Amino acid sequence: MLPSLSGLLSQYLSLVLLEEGIREDSVNELASMDSCQLLTSLVLSVCCHVLSTTAWSVNNFLMTGPKAYLMYASSVQAGAQRGIEECKYQFAWDRWNCPESELQLSTQKGLRRATKETAFIHAISAAGVMYTLTKNCSMGDFDNCGCDDSNIGKIGGRGWIWGGCSDNAEFGENISKQFVDALENGHDSRAAVNRHNNEAGRLAIRSTMKRSCKCHGVSGSCSVQTCWMQLSEFRDVGNYLKIKYDQAQKLELDQRRMRVGNSAENRGAIADTFSSVARTELIHLEDSPNYCVKNLSLGLHGTEGRECLRSGNNLSQFEKRSCRRLCHECGLKVEEKRIEIAYLSYTSSVLAGAQNGMHECKHQFAWDRWNCPESTFHFSTHRRIRSATRETSFVHAISAAGVMYTLTRNCSLGDLDNCGCDNSRNGNIGGRGWLWGGCSDNVDFGERISKQYVDAFETGQDARAAVNLHNNAAGRL
């Protein structure tokens, strides 16, 4: 089971980090860490009466493991957060939307239900940890790991051989397993299910890796290629696991065995049950509750007040049906809310960019006294950031930068209408021996649309509004 940071500090950090000579006040300081979220009012519809939603507060995720693996703690934490952010993205328009209540994990109680949503949390978190460890290994962040060269020189197929620098997925898998699975030391069905879903998450990384190749030969004939394996984008991993979530299998286990599952006889029975399930599949023990209905005893807030999308450019069928799924099918009505902001067709890219900025803020300040907490990110047209500190300046700058970056990137990928390459300088001489050509990223487009969205929140004429606008511009620059 995945722990909250506060639960681990008393059980692990106090024993290990203090032993390493780290001051007690520094250890206690980590206990206040939580995730930050950028709230915007860029929505099209709201279910029924409630127009505001509660910001999530997800505990940062630092898991136990052998003392020798402390050097990987930062990557483990970042990887777990990567998984949580992907969970939020994948379920943004579902009735269950990866809420904070589902992520309040502790070593004492663990997750309260063994539903398929819990299965996804375990899988995406384990995948995020493995992905980040593997990525950081390839970037040279660790002294004791490097490329996976186990296949170099071997024939891979017709016309190509293994070469280059393959991402070391085995390293990421081994260290991830040391951290994540160390928490599941029970022998009951719940622990076995959690370990299985952790493994399914790690296998998703391997299943989505892609082969990259380089041509060799006279005059570019490409008579031979050398190829290596690379991690795909983590979004591909999230998409893969969302499909596995939709296909999750429920195990029917005897309730008596679930209660007294530590005996050798019952451990064998549980193992026999699992043997028929593929390692790549997600499994669960309990049916999901009704996520339409508010049930605080289960930590469920229902769908009343949730945002939904009725129309817009580049929306999937799943997104277009969100109002029906979240409102109508839950016995609620849709209440329209007009937003006086131009370019609403780019909303999804803006929200994704805001998430990118939030994630980068958390990464940059993970080990600072100020760690980009949730309260700093209450951006909306109704409520403004209270303080005007340099931390607030960074929040404004990184958010504006994230929005501009994502808009520019999505434009280059062809995901947005009415934009394309910046070819304004094509054909001009750029310098000695070279001239402008090709498809330059259209940063002018990203900057312009980012400004339309982000700066629209600063409608005041006071000094604070001017400072915020300045820091927004600094981020875009």
C-alpha positions in Angstrom: 0.0 0.0 0.0 1.3 3.5 -0.9 2.0 5.7 2.1 1.5 9.4 2.9 4.7 11.2 3.5 3.8 12.1 7.1 3.2 8.5 7.9 6.6 7.5 6.7 8.5 10.3 8.3 7.8 8.9 11.8 8.6 5.3 10.8 11.4 5.7 8.3 13.0 9.1 8.0 13.3 9.5 11.8 15.2 6.3 11.9 17.3 6.6 8.8 17.8 10.2 7.9 18.5 11.3 11.5 21.0 8.5 11.6 22.7 10.0 8.6 23.1 13.3 10.5 20.2 15.3 9.0 18.8 17.7 11.6 15.4 16.8 13.1 13.9 20.2 12.1 14.8 19.5 8.5 13.2 16.1 8.6 10.0 17.6 10.2 10.0 20.2 7.5 9.4 17.6 4.9 6.1 16.6 6.5 4.4 19.8 5.3 5.0 19.0 1.6 1.9 18.7 -0.6 1.2 19.1 -4.3 0.2 22.3 -5.9 -2.6 22.8 -8.4 -3.4 25.6 -10.7 -7.2 26.4 -10.5 -8.7 28.3 -13.5 -12.1 29.4 -14.4 -11.7 28.3 -18.1 -14.7 26.0 -18.2 -17.8 25.7 -20.4 -20.4 24.1 -18.1 -20.9 23.2 -14.4 -23.3 20.6 -13.1 -26.2 22.2 -11.3 -25.7 24.8 -8.6 -22.2 24.5 -7.3 -19.8 26.7 -9.4 -16.6 26.1 -7.4 -14.7 23.0 -6.8 -12.4 21.9 -4.0 -8.7 22.0 -4.8 -7.0 18.6 -4.4 -4.2 18.2 -1.9 -2.2 15.1 -2.8 0.4 14.1 -0.3 3.9 13.8 -1.7 5.0 10.2 -2.1 8.3 9.0 -0.5 8.5 5.3 0.0 10.4 3.0 2.2 13.3 1.0 0.9 16.8 -0.2 1.8 19.1 2.5 3.3 21.4 2.2 0.3 18.7 3.5 -2.0 18.3 6.9 -0.3 20.1 8.4 -3.2 17.0 7.6 -5.3 14.4 9.2 -3.0 14.1 12.4 -5.0 13.5 10.5 -8.2 11.0 8.2 -6.5 9.1 11.1 -5.1 9.0 12.9 -8.5 8.0 9.6 -10.2 5.1 9.0 -7.9 3.9 12.6 -8.4 4.2 12.1 -12.2 1.9 9.1 -11.8 -0.6 11.0 -9.8 -0.7 13.9 -12.3 -1.3 11.4 -15.1 -4.1 9.8 -13.0 -5.8 13.2 -12.8 -5.4 13.7 -16.5 -6.7 10.3 -17.5 -9.8 10.6 -15.3 -10.5 14.4 -15.6 -13.9 13.7 -17.3 -14.8 10.5 -15.4 -17.2 10.4 -12.4 -14.2 9.2 -10.4 -11.5 11.8 -11.1 -8.5 10.7 -9.0 -9.6 12.9 -6.0 -7.5 13.7 -3.0 -9.6 11.4 -0.8 -8.4 8.4 -2.8 -4.8 9.5 -2.4 -4.7 9.8 1.4 -2.7 6.7 1.8 -1.3 5.5 5.0 0.8 2.6 6.3 -1.8 1.8 8.9 -5.0 1.7 6.9 -3.9 1.8 3.4 -6.5 2.4 0.7 -9.9 1.7 2.2 -11.3 -0.1 -0.9 -9.8 -2.6 -3.3 -11.6 -1.3 -6.4 -10.4 -1.0 -9.9 -9.7 2.7 -9.2 -7.3 1.6 -6.5 -5.7 -0.8 -8.9 -5.1 2.1 -11.3 -3.5 4.2 -8.6 -1.1 1.5 -7.7 -0.2 0.8 -11.3 0.3 4.4 -12.5 2.3 5.2 -9.3 4.6 2.2 -9.7 4.9 3.1 -13.4 5.8 6.7 -12.7 8.5 5.7 -10.3 10.1 3.2 -12.7 9.8 5.7 -15.6 11.5 8.5 -13.7 14.3 6.3 -12.4 14.9 5.0 -15.9 14.8 8.5 -17.4 17.2 9.9 -14.8 19.6 7.0 -15.3 19.8 7.7 -19.0 20.4 11.4 -18.2 23.4 10.5 -16.1 21.9 11.5 -12.8 23.1 8.4 -11.0 26.7 7.2 -10.8 26.0 3.5 -10.7 23.9 3.0 -13.8 24.1 3.7 -17.5 22.8 2.5 -20.8 21.4 -1.0 -21.3 24.1 -2.4 -23.6 23.2 -6.1 -23.1 22.2 -6.5 -26.7 24.8 -4.4 -28.5 26.2 -6.1 -31.6 23.5 -8.7 -31.8 21.3 -9.0 -34.9 17.9 -7.6 -34.1 16.2 -8.4 -37.4 16.6 -8.1 -41.1 18.8 -5.2 -41.9 19.4 -4.0 -38.4 21.5 -4.7 -35.3 21.3 -3.6 -31.7 23.5 -0.6 -30.8 23.3 2.9 -29.4 22.2 3.6 -25.8 19.0 1.9 -24.8 17.2 3.2 -21.8 17.9 1.0 -18.8 14.4 -0.2 -18.0 15.8 -3.1 -15.9 17.5 -0.6 -13.6 14.4 1.5 -13.2 12.3 -1.6 -12.6 14.6 -3.1 -9.9 14.8 0.1 -7.9 11.1 0.9 -8.3 10.3 -2.6 -7.0 12.6 -2.1 -4.0 10.7 1.1 -3.0 7.1 0.4 -4.0 6.7 -3.3 -3.3 8.5 -3.0 0.1 5.3 -1.5 1.4 3.3 -4.7 0.6 4.8 -7.1 3.0 1.5 -8.8 4.0 0.4 -12.3 2.8 -3.3 -11.6 2.5 -5.3 -11.1 -0.7 -5.2 -7.3 -0.5 -1.4 -7.2 -0.4 -1.2 -9.7 -3.2 -3.5 -7.6 -5.4 -1.5 -4.5 -4.7 1.8 -6.2 -5.7 0.2 -7.5 -8.8 -1.0 -4.1 -9.9 2.3 -2.6 -9.1 3.9 -5.1 -11.4 1.3 -4.4 -14.1 2.3 -0.7 -13.9 6.0 -1.5 -14.4 5.2 -3.9 -17.3 3.3 -1.0 -18.9 6.6 0.9 -19.2 8.2 -2.0 -21.1 5.1 -2.5 -23.3 5.2 1.1 -24.4 8.9 1.4 -25.1 9.7 2.2 -28.7 12.6 1.3 -31.0 14.7 4.1 -32.5 17.2 3.5 -35.3 20.0 5.2 -37.1 20.9 4.5 -40.8 24.4 3.5 -41.9 25.7 3.0 -45.4 27.4 4.7 -48.4 25.8 8.0 -49.4 22.9 7.5 -46.9 21.9 4.2 -48.5 20.8 2.9 -45.1 22.1 -0.6 -45.9 22.3 -1.3 -42.2 20.6 0.3 -39.2 21.6 0.3 -35.5 18.7 0.4 -33.2 18.0 0.9 -29.5 15.0 1.0 -27.1 13.7 4.3 -25.7 11.0 5.2 -23.2 7.9 6.5 -24.9 6.1 9.6 -23.6 4.6 9.0 -20.2 1.2 9.9 -21.7 1.4 6.7 -23.7 1.9 4.8 -20.5 -1.2 6.5 -19.0 -3.2 5.7 -22.1 -2.1 2.1 -22.0 -3.0 1.7 -18.3 -6.4 3.5 -18.8 -7.3 0.7 -21.3 -6.2 -1.9 -18.7 -8.4 -0.1 -16.2 -11.4 -0.4 -18.5 -10.6 -4.1 -18.8 -9.8 -4.7 -15.1 -10.8 -8.1 -13.8 -12.5 -8.7 -10.5 -11.3 -11.6 -8.4 -13.9 -13.6 -6.5 -12.1 -14.8 -3.3 -13.6 -16.5 -0.4 -14.3 -13.8 2.3 -13.0 -16.0 5.0 -9.6 -16.3 3.2 -9.5 -12.5 2.9 -9.9 -12.2 6.7 -7.4 -14.9 7.7 -5.1 -14.8 4.6 -1.8 -15.2 6.5 -1.9 -19.0 6.8 0.2 -21.1 4.4 -3.0 -22.8 3.1 -4.7 -19.6 2.2 -1.6 -18.1 0.7 -1.5 -21.0 -1.7 -5.2 -20.6 -2.5 -4.6 -16.9 -3.3 -1.6 -17.7 -5.5 -3.7 -20.3 -7.4 -6.3 -17.7 -8.1 -3.8 -15.2 -9.4 -2.0 -17.7 -11.6 -4.9 -17.5 -14.1 -4.5 -13.7 -14.5 -2.0 -12.2 -16.9 0.7 -10.1 -15.2 -0.1 -7.1 -17.5 -3.8 -7.0 -16.4 -5.2 -4.9 -13.5 -7.2 -6.8 -10.9 -9.5 -5.8 -8.0 -11.5 -7.4 -5.2 -14.5 -5.0 -4.8 -17.0 -3.3 -6.9 -16.7 0.5 -7.3 -19.2 2.6 -5.3 -21.6 5.0 -6.9 -19.4 8.0 -7.7 -22.4 10.1 -8.7 -23.5 10.3 -5.1 -21.8 12.2 -2.2 -20.7 9.8 0.5 -18.3 11.5 2.9 -17.9 8.2 4.9 -16.1 6.9 1.8 -14.5 10.2 1.0 -16.7 10.7 -2.1 -18.0 14.1 -3.1 -20.2 13.1 -5.9 -20.4 14.8 -9.3 -22.5 17.9 -8.3 -20.4 21.0 -9.1 -18.1 19.2 -11.5 -17.1 20.9 -14.8 -18.1 19.3 -18.1 -17.6 20.0 -21.8 -20.5 20.3 -24.2 -18.6 21.5 -27.3 -15.2 22.7 -28.5 -12.5 22.0 -31.1 -10.4 18.9 -30.9 -12.6 17.2 -28.2 -12.8 13.4 -28.1 -16.1 11.7 -28.1 -15.5 10.8 -24.4 -15.0 14.5 -23.6 -18.0 15.6 -25.5 -20.2 13.2 -23.5 -18.8 14.4 -20.2 -22.0 16.5 -19.4 -24.2 13.4 -20.0 -21.9 11.2 -17.9 -21.3 13.6 -15.0 -24.7 15.3 -14.9 -27.6 13.8 -16.8 -26.8 10.2 -15.9 -26.3 11.2 -12.3 -29.7 12.9 -12.1 -28.3 16.4 -12.3 -28.9 19.3 -14.7 -26.2 21.3 -16.6 -25.9 24.9 -15.7 -24.1 27.1 -18.3 -21.4 29.5 -17.2 -20.2 32.1 -19.7 -16.5 32.9 -19.8 -15.4 36.2 -21.2 -12.1 35.0 -22.6 -11.1 34.7 -26.2 -9.8 31.6 -27.9 -11.8 29.0 -25.8 -10.9 26.4 -28.5 -7.4 26.3 -26.9 -8.6 25.6 -23.4 -7.4 22.0 -23.1 -3.9 23.1 -24.1 -4.0 25.9 -21.6 -5.0 23.6 -18.8 -2.3 21.1 -19.8 0.3 23.9 -19.9 -0.8 25.1 -16.4 -0.3 21.5 -15.2 3.2 21.5 -16.7 4.0 24.7 -14.9 2.7 23.3 -11.6 4.7 20.1 -12.0 7.9 22.0 -12.7 7.3 24.3 -9.8 7.0 21.3 -7.5 10.1 19.8 -9.0 12.2 22.9 -8.6 11.2 23.5 -5.0 10.8 19.9 -3.8 13.5 20.2 -1.1 13.1 23.9 -0.3 11.3 25.2 2.8 8.6 26.6 0.5 7.6 23.7 -1.7 5.0 25.1 -4.1 2.0 24.3 -1.9 -1.5 24.2 -3.0 -2.5 27.4 -1.4 -0.1 29.3 -3.7 -1.9 28.2 -6.8 -5.4 29.5 -6.2 -5.7 31.4 -9.5 -9.2 32.3 -10.5 -11.2 35.3 -11.6 -12.8 35.4 -8.1 -9.8 35.0 -5.9 -6.3 36.2 -6.3 -3.1 35.2 -4.7 -2.8 37.1 -1.4 0.9 37.5 -1.1 3.3 39.3 -3.5 6.5 37.5 -2.6 9.2 36.2 -4.9 7.6 32.8 -4.6 4.4 34.2 -6.0 6.5 35.7 -8.8 7.8 32.3 -9.7 4.3 30.8 -9.7 3.1 33.4 -12.2 6.2 33.1 -14.4 6.3 29.3 -14.5 2.5 29.1 -15.1 2.7 31.5 -18.0 5.7 29.7 -19.4 4.0 26.3 -19.1 0.9 27.6 -21.0 3.0 29.2 -23.7 5.3 26.1 -24.1 2.3 23.7 -24.4 0.5 25.9 -26.9 3.6 26.2 -29.0 4.3 22.5 -28.8 0.8 21.5 -29.7 0.8 23.9 -32.6 3.9 22.3 -34.0 2.3 18.8 -33.6 -0.7 19.9 -35.6 -3.1 19.5 -32.7 -4.5 23.1 -32.9 -6.4 24.9 -35.6 -5.3 28.1 -37.2 -1.6 27.8 -36.5 1.4 26.2 -38.1 5.2 26.5 -38.5 6.9 29.9 -38.2 8.4 30.3 -41.6 8.6 34.1 -41.6 12.4 34.0 -41.9 12.6 31.1 -44.4 15.1 31.9 -47.1 16.9 34.6 -45.2 20.6 34.3 -44.5 21.1 33.5 -40.8 24.8 33.6 -40.7 28.0 32.5 -42.4 27.2 29.3 -44.3 23.6 28.9 -43.2 20.2 30.3 -43.9 16.7 29.9 -42.4 14.4 27.1 -43.5 12.5 24.1 -42.2 9.6 24.4 -39.7 10.4 26.6 -36.7 8.2 26.3 -33.6 5.7 29.1 -33.7 6.5 30.8 -30.4 4.7 34.0 -31.5 1.5 32.0 -31.6 2.1 30.4 -28.2 3.0 33.7 -26.6 -0.1 35.5 -28.1 -2.7 32.9 -27.0 -1.0 32.4 -23.6 -1.2 36.2 -23.0 -4.9 36.1 -23.9 -5.6 33.5 -21.3 -3.2 34.1 -18.4 -3.1 37.9 -18.4 -6.9 38.0 -18.5 -6.9 37.3 -14.8 -5.2 40.5 -14.0 -7.9 43.1 -14.6 -6.9 45.5 -11.8 -5.0 48.8 -12.1 -3.1 48.5 -8.9 0.6 47.7 -8.3 0.0 44.0 -7.6 -1.7 43.5 -10.9 1.1 45.3 -12.7 3.7 43.1 -10.9 1.8 39.9 -11.8 1.6 41.0 -15.5 5.3 41.7 -15.4 6.1 38.2 -14.0 3.8 36.6 -16.5 5.7 38.3 -19.3 9.0 37.2 -17.7 7.8 33.6 -17.9 6.9 33.9 -21.5 10.3 35.5 -22.3 
